[in-house]
Amino acid sequence: MTTARTPAVTSEVIAIRPGPPLSGTVTVDGSKNAALPLLAAAAALHRPVQLSNVPANADVQAMLTLLQHAGHGVTHPVGKPSTAVVLPSDGTHIAPELHDTAARIRASYYLVPALLAVHGRAVLPWPGGCRIGERGMDQHFKVYEAFGDRTLVNDHGYSVEAGESRTGSVSVMLPFRSRGASIAAILRAVVAGCPLRLGQPNLSPEVTSVLQALQVAGWETRADERVLALSPPASPSQEPVVWAVPGDKIEAGTLACAIAATRGNGRIEGVHAKDVAPMMAALRWLGVPVDAHQGTLIVRAEGTRPTHQPLRAIASLSPGGLDADFEPALMALTLGMHGTHLFADAINPGRHSNLIPQLARLGADIHQTSPTQCRLTGPQQLTGAGVEATDIRTGSALLIAGLTARGVTTLGGLEQLRRGHADLPTKLLALGADICEVTP
């Protein structure tokens, strides 16, 4: 017996209406935020890497294209579209299209170490991606300078020139727990083949997944809140290695908030419990029963009574802190929950200026106390209207809000949502959401 497959949502505008509580089981894709540095690590390692559970979202596809433009071989085993094999660069050329592709995604900066290894120089445009405030690269440049590299910047982008080869250990102290700078330091050490001591590292799942992958490749890694230590293998190998992208914790958290918002019951498979622990804590604080077991997140919101406790959702880079990308989904959920709830995201200082005006179109009353902080008092009754996914997480929050708003909500800008999620509306549809495509 075969199970009917939910048709994919492919249009650029969808309509969402409130319906019955969401229920059922869905499986999350691989994590975009983990896949991007893992692909860059595969390029930096300079040996064949097979990476499974690669998501089909637009940003990851752009990274695969960037690897090809940089001279790496990228193939997919027959019948396994979510598995990518990355082969070392032939070192002959960099395609001119690399610059245009790199400008589309923020994670293009992860390719600097691999470009230095093969070409001795990396010339890239300023990162693209979601427009959610200034997120500079100063810490990246300080990392490269610690390795003896030279950096130059101009209005259009930046360049990094490799310094002399190093054999001794490199020590870097980060002023704050930057995920991007932590990964830059790790990959630069891989290319240099030298030990690294990184102070005040970011230890998010996206960073630890790179460390675990390098362990498979023979590197020795140790990490705690104070220092991350990395040592190369005693005998470098050119043998292929096999890695896997972890499940998308943000997609899992978004789906959990959608199920909770509709007072439904659902199972979300393919995610590690520790990766979604901060989101689970927030849901339990609000009175939503949630548990995780053997890679499955279980939400049982039907018939439950909210706690009426105010939520403080403060984005944090600290180990075990709330990932900033969880915040928009929680904001959409708490619009329907009793209490006065506080949200703060100083990591992405422009996110609220994207999200709050769009929720306001649905009738949400959210008070901004500063550019990075806001509060709202629920429950609020939303009314359907035309809204736009101005960035990935705004799009996912609007999907949740549309599930509880009276009438019809039309959501455009799905190309932004697909940069981070290949088919999030389709997963909601599989859980019973009333979503349909709007044709021009």
BELGIDA-V432934 format. One record per residue. N is the residue number from 1. OMEGA is omega as a letter, one per 30 degrees, with the letter a starting at -180 (NA if undefined). NEAR is the number of other C-alpha atoms within 10 Angstrom. Layout:
# BELGIDA-V432934
n:N omega:OMEGA near:NEAR
n:N omega:OMEGA near:NEAR
This chain:
# BELGIDA-V432934
n:1 omega:l near:3
n:2 omega:l near:4
n:3 omega:a near:5
n:4 omega:a near:6
n:5 omega:l near:7
n:6 omega:l near:11
n:7 omega:a near:10
n:8 omega:l near:15
n:9 omega:a near:18
n:10 omega:a near:16
n:11 omega:l near:14
n:12 omega:l near:17
n:13 omega:l near:21
n:14 omega:l near:22
n:15 omega:a near:20
n:16 omega:l near:27
n:17 omega:l near:20
n:18 omega:a near:19
n:19 omega:l near:14
n:20 omega:l near:14
n:21 omega:l near:21
n:22 omega:l near:27
n:23 omega:l near:21
n:24 omega:a near:14
n:25 omega:l near:16
n:26 omega:l near:19
n:27 omega:a near:18
n:28 omega:l near:23
n:29 omega:l near:26
n:30 omega:a near:26
n:31 omega:l near:25
n:32 omega:a near:28
n:33 omega:l near:20
n:34 omega:a near:24
n:35 omega:a near:27
n:36 omega:l near:25
n:37 omega:l near:25
n:38 omega:l near:28
n:39 omega:l near:27
n:40 omega:l near:28
n:41 omega:l near:27
n:42 omega:l near:27
n:43 omega:a near:30
n:44 omega:a near:26
n:45 omega:l near:22
n:46 omega:l near:21
n:47 omega:a near:17
n:48 omega:l near:19
n:49 omega:l near:24
n:50 omega:a near:20
n:51 omega:a near:22
n:52 omega:a near:20
n:53 omega:l near:19
n:54 omega:a near:25
n:55 omega:a near:25
n:56 omega:l near:20
n:57 omega:a near:20
n:58 omega:a near:20
n:59 omega:l near:27
n:60 omega:l near:25
n:61 omega:l near:14
n:62 omega:l near:21
n:63 omega:l near:24
n:64 omega:l near:21
n:65 omega:l near:17
n:66 omega:l near:23
n:67 omega:l near:26
n:68 omega:l near:19
n:69 omega:a near:20
n:70 omega:l near:26
n:71 omega:l near:20
n:72 omega:l near:23
n:73 omega:l near:18
n:74 omega:l near:18
n:75 omega:l near:15
n:76 omega:l near:15
n:77 omega:a near:11
n:78 omega:l near:7
n:79 omega:a near:7
n:80 omega:a near:10
n:81 omega:a near:14
n:82 omega:l near:16
n:83 omega:l near:20
n:84 omega:l near:21
n:85 omega:a near:20
n:86 omega:a near:25
n:87 omega:a near:22
n:88 omega:l near:21
n:89 omega:l near:25
n:90 omega:l near:11
n:91 omega:a near:13
n:92 omega:a near:10
n:93 omega:l near:12
n:94 omega:a near:18
n:95 omega:a near:12
n:96 omega:a near:10
n:97 omega:a near:12
n:98 omega:a near:20
n:99 omega:a near:18
n:100 omega:l near:12
n:101 omega:a near:19
n:102 omega:a near:24
n:103 omega:a near:19
n:104 omega:a near:20
n:105 omega:l near:20
n:106 omega:a near:19
n:107 omega:l near:21
n:108 omega:a near:27
n:109 omega:l near:25
n:110 omega:a near:26
n:111 omega:a near:26
n:112 omega:a near:25
n:113 omega:a near:30
n:114 omega:l near:28
n:115 omega:l near:26
n:116 omega:a near:21
n:117 omega:a near:21
n:118 omega:a near:21
n:119 omega:a near:17
n:120 omega:a near:15
n:121 omega:l near:20
n:122 omega:l near:20
n:123 omega:a near:19
n:124 omega:l near:22
n:125 omega:l near:22
n:126 omega:a near:21
n:127 omega:l near:19
n:128 omega:l near:15
n:129 omega:a near:17
n:130 omega:l near:19
n:131 omega:a near:17
n:132 omega:l near:17
n:133 omega:a near:15
n:134 omega:l near:10
n:135 omega:a near:13
n:136 omega:a near:10
n:137 omega:a near:15
n:138 omega:a near:9
n:139 omega:l near:19
n:140 omega:a near:22
n:141 omega:l near:21
n:142 omega:l near:19
n:143 omega:a near:23
n:144 omega:l near:24
n:145 omega:l near:17
n:146 omega:l near:16
n:147 omega:l near:23
n:148 omega:l near:16
n:149 omega:l near:19
n:150 omega:a near:16
n:151 omega:l near:18
n:152 omega:l near:11
n:153 omega:l near:14
n:154 omega:a near:9
n:155 omega:a near:7
n:156 omega:a near:9
n:157 omega:a near:14
n:158 omega:l near:18
n:159 omega:l near:16
n:160 omega:l near:22
n:161 omega:a near:20
n:162 omega:l near:22
n:163 omega:l near:16
n:164 omega:l near:10
n:165 omega:a near:13
n:166 omega:l near:14
n:167 omega:a near:10
n:168 omega:l near:11
n:169 omega:l near:15
n:170 omega:l near:19
n:171 omega:l near:18
n:172 omega:l near:21
n:173 omega:l near:18
n:174 omega:l near:18
n:175 omega:l near:10
n:176 omega:a near:15
n:177 omega:a near:20
n:178 omega:l near:21
n:179 omega:a near:16
n:180 omega:a near:19
n:181 omega:l near:24
n:182 omega:l near:26
n:183 omega:l near:24
n:184 omega:a near:25
n:185 omega:l near:27
n:186 omega:a near:25
n:187 omega:l near:28
n:188 omega:l near:25
n:189 omega:l near:24
n:190 omega:l near:24
n:191 omega:a near:20
n:192 omega:a near:23
n:193 omega:a near:21
n:194 omega:l near:19
n:195 omega:l near:23
n:196 omega:l near:25
n:197 omega:a near:21
n:198 omega:l near:22
n:199 omega:a near:21
n:200 omega:a near:21
n:201 omega:l near:30
n:202 omega:a near:28
n:203 omega:l near:22
n:204 omega:l near:19
n:205 omega:a near:20
n:206 omega:l near:23
n:207 omega:a near:20
n:208 omega:l near:16
n:209 omega:l near:20
n:210 omega:l near:24
n:211 omega:l near:25
n:212 omega:l near:15
n:213 omega:l near:20
n:214 omega:l near:26
n:215 omega:l near:16
n:216 omega:a near:13
n:217 omega:l near:22
n:218 omega:l near:17
n:219 omega:l near:19
n:220 omega:a near:17
n:221 omega:l near:17
n:222 omega:a near:11
n:223 omega:l near:18
n:224 omega:a near:13
n:225 omega:a near:13
n:226 omega:a near:11
n:227 omega:l near:18
n:228 omega:a near:22
n:229 omega:a near:18
n:230 omega:l near:25
n:231 omega:a near:20
n:232 omega:l near:20
n:233 omega:l near:16
n:234 omega:a near:9
n:235 omega:l near:6
n:236 omega:a near:11
n:237 omega:l near:12
n:238 omega:a near:10
n:239 omega:l near:9
n:240 omega:l near:14
n:241 omega:a near:18
n:242 omega:l near:13
n:243 omega:l near:21
n:244 omega:l near:18
n:245 omega:l near:26
n:246 omega:l near:24
n:247 omega:a near:25
n:248 omega:a near:25
n:249 omega:a near:29
n:250 omega:l near:27
n:251 omega:l near:27
n:252 omega:l near:28
n:253 omega:l near:26
n:254 omega:l near:26
n:255 omega:l near:29
n:256 omega:l near:31
n:257 omega:l near:28
n:258 omega:l near:30
n:259 omega:a near:29
n:260 omega:a near:29
n:261 omega:a near:24
n:262 omega:a near:23
n:263 omega:a near:21
n:264 omega:l near:21
n:265 omega:a near:22
n:266 omega:l near:25
n:267 omega:a near:23
n:268 omega:a near:21
n:269 omega:l near:20
n:270 omega:a near:20
n:271 omega:l near:27
n:272 omega:a near:20
n:273 omega:a near:17
n:274 omega:a near:14
n:275 omega:a near:21
n:276 omega:a near:22
n:277 omega:l near:18
n:278 omega:l near:17
n:279 omega:l near:27
n:280 omega:l near:24
n:281 omega:l near:16
n:282 omega:l near:18
n:283 omega:l near:24
n:284 omega:l near:14
n:285 omega:l near:17
n:286 omega:l near:22
n:287 omega:l near:18
n:288 omega:l near:25
n:289 omega:a near:20
n:290 omega:a near:21
n:291 omega:l near:16
n:292 omega:a near:19
n:293 omega:l near:11
n:294 omega:l near:10
n:295 omega:a near:15
n:296 omega:l near:20
n:297 omega:a near:25
n:298 omega:l near:19
n:299 omega:l near:25
n:300 omega:a near:19
n:301 omega:a near:25
n:302 omega:l near:18
n:303 omega:a near:9
n:304 omega:l near:13
n:305 omega:l near:12
n:306 omega:a near:17
n:307 omega:a near:14
n:308 omega:l near:15
n:309 omega:l near:14
n:310 omega:l near:18
n:311 omega:l near:21
n:312 omega:a near:14
n:313 omega:a near:25
n:314 omega:l near:17
n:315 omega:a near:19
n:316 omega:l near:16
n:317 omega:a near:18
n:318 omega:l near:17
n:319 omega:a near:15
n:320 omega:l near:15
n:321 omega:a near:15
n:322 omega:l near:21
n:323 omega:a near:23
n:324 omega:a near:20
n:325 omega:l near:21
n:326 omega:a near:25
n:327 omega:a near:26
n:328 omega:l near:25
n:329 omega:l near:27
n:330 omega:l near:25
n:331 omega:l near:27
n:332 omega:l near:27
n:333 omega:a near:26
n:334 omega:l near:26
n:335 omega:l near:25
n:336 omega:a near:20
n:337 omega:l near:23
n:338 omega:l near:19
n:339 omega:l near:19
n:340 omega:a near:17
n:341 omega:a near:21
n:342 omega:l near:21
n:343 omega:l near:21
n:344 omega:l near:23
n:345 omega:l near:23
n:346 omega:l near:16
n:347 omega:l near:19
n:348 omega:a near:18
n:349 omega:l near:17
n:350 omega:a near:18
n:351 omega:a near:25
n:352 omega:a near:25
n:353 omega:l near:15
n:354 omega:a near:19
n:355 omega:a near:23
n:356 omega:l near:20
n:357 omega:l near:16
n:358 omega:l near:22
n:359 omega:l near:24
n:360 omega:l near:15
n:361 omega:l near:17
n:362 omega:l near:21
n:363 omega:l near:16
n:364 omega:l near:22
n:365 omega:a near:19
n:366 omega:a near:19
n:367 omega:l near:13
n:368 omega:l near:17
n:369 omega:l near:12
n:370 omega:l near:9
n:371 omega:a near:14
n:372 omega:l near:17
n:373 omega:l near:17
n:374 omega:l near:18
n:375 omega:l near:18
n:376 omega:l near:21
n:377 omega:a near:19
n:378 omega:g near:19
n:379 omega:l near:16
n:380 omega:l near:16
n:381 omega:l near:14
n:382 omega:l near:23
n:383 omega:a near:18
n:384 omega:l near:23
n:385 omega:l near:21
n:386 omega:a near:15
n:387 omega:a near:22
n:388 omega:l near:21
n:389 omega:a near:23
n:390 omega:l near:21
n:391 omega:a near:23
n:392 omega:a near:22
n:393 omega:l near:27
n:394 omega:l near:26
n:395 omega:a near:28
n:396 omega:l near:26
n:397 omega:l near:25
n:398 omega:l near:24
n:399 omega:l near:30
n:400 omega:a near:27
n:401 omega:a near:31
n:402 omega:a near:30
n:403 omega:a near:28
n:404 omega:a near:27
n:405 omega:l near:22
n:406 omega:l near:16
n:407 omega:a near:15
n:408 omega:l near:20
n:409 omega:l near:27
n:410 omega:a near:21
n:411 omega:l near:23
n:412 omega:a near:20
n:413 omega:a near:17
n:414 omega:l near:23
n:415 omega:l near:21
n:416 omega:a near:22
n:417 omega:a near:24
n:418 omega:l near:21
n:419 omega:a near:22
n:420 omega:a near:25
n:421 omega:a near:28
n:422 omega:a near:23
n:423 omega:l near:19
n:424 omega:l near:22
n:425 omega:l near:26
n:426 omega:l near:19
n:427 omega:l near:21
n:428 omega:l near:22
n:429 omega:l near:18
n:430 omega:l near:20
n:431 omega:l near:24
n:432 omega:l near:15
n:433 omega:l near:24
n:434 omega:a near:19
n:435 omega:l near:24
n:436 omega:l near:17
n:437 omega:l near:17
n:438 omega:a near:14
n:439 omega:a near:8
n:440 omega:NA near:6
